[in-house]
Amino acid sequence: MGNGTKQNGSKLRECRTAKGWTFQDVGSRLGVAGQTVRNHEEEACGASQCMLRAYAQLFGRPVAFFLRAKPTIRANRRTKSAATAWERERPLTAAEECGE
């Protein structure tokens, strides 16, 4: 999946078990192997955006429900901007490091 976005397997499991379905039940409804559903739940491999849309439609949830939330962005004393380290493309300069 693009942009480092990853599915949240526990949300998929939550929906599947709430309906009392097995991996094979979900797989047969979506036209994929039960092992594929298991892999997505266990996060052994990433689900494509197409598969996430299929899960969303099957379980009546928005696609975002099945995605991991990105870390909360908050300002800290190391940076003047509200960017976290994973969002910065360059290291902090000395002035930024010291809050100048």
For each residue, the residues with C-beta under 8 A, 3 or more apart:
1: 4 5 6 7 46 47 48 49 52
2: 5 49
3:
4: 1
5: 1 2 67 68
6: 1 43 46 67 68
7: 1 11 12 40 43 46 47 52 66 67 68
8: 11 12 66 67 68
9: 12 13 40 41 42 43
10: 13 14 41
11: 7 8 14 15 61 65 66
12: 7 8 9 15 16 37 40 41 55 66
13: 9 10 16 17 41
14: 10 11 17 18
15: 11 12 18 19 55 59 61
16: 12 13 19 21 22 23 25 26 37 41 59
17: 13 14 20 21
18: 14 15
19: 15 16 25 59
20: 17
21: 16 17 25 26
22: 16 25 26 34
23: 16 26 27 34 35 37 38 41
24: 27 28 34
25: 16 19 21 22 28 29 34
26: 16 21 22 23 29 30 34 37 58
27: 23 24 30 31 32 33 34 35 36 37
28: 24 25 31 34
29: 25 26 58
30: 26 27 37 51 54 55 58
31: 27 28
32: 27 36 37 51
33: 27 36 37
34: 22 23 24 25 26 27 28 37 38
35: 23 27 38 39
36: 27 32 33 39 40
37: 12 16 23 26 27 30 32 33 34 40 41
38: 23 34 35 41 42 44
39: 35 36 42 44 45
40: 7 9 12 36 37 43 44 45 46 47 51 55
41: 9 10 12 13 16 23 37 38
42: 9 38 39
43: 6 7 9 40 46
44: 38 39 40
45: 39 40
46: 1 6 7 40 43
47: 1 7 40 51 52 55 66
48: 1 51 52
49: 1 2 52 53 63
50: 53 54
51: 30 32 40 47 48 54 55
52: 1 7 47 48 49 55 56 63 66 67
53: 49 50 56 57 63
54: 30 50 51 57 58
55: 12 15 30 40 47 51 52 58 59 61 66
56: 52 53 59 60 61 62 63 65 66
57: 53 54 60
58: 26 29 30 54 55
59: 15 16 19 55 56
60: 56 57
61: 11 15 55 56 65 66
62: 56 65
63: 49 52 53 56 66 67
64: 67
65: 11 56 61 62
66: 7 8 11 12 47 52 55 56 61 63
67: 5 6 7 8 52 63 64
68: 5 6 7 8
69:
70: 73
71: 84 86
72:
73: 70 82 83 84 87
74: 82 84
75: 79 80 81 82
76: 79
77: 99
78: 92 96 97 99
79: 75 76 82 83 92 96
80: 75 96 99
81: 75
82: 73 74 75 79
83: 73 79 87 88
84: 71 73 74 87 88
85: 88
86: 71
87: 73 83 84
88: 83 84 85 91 92
89:
90:
91: 88
92: 78 79 88 96 97
93: 96 97
94: 97 98
95: 98 100
96: 78 79 80 92 93 99 100
97: 78 92 93 94
98: 94 95
99: 77 78 80 96
100: 95 96
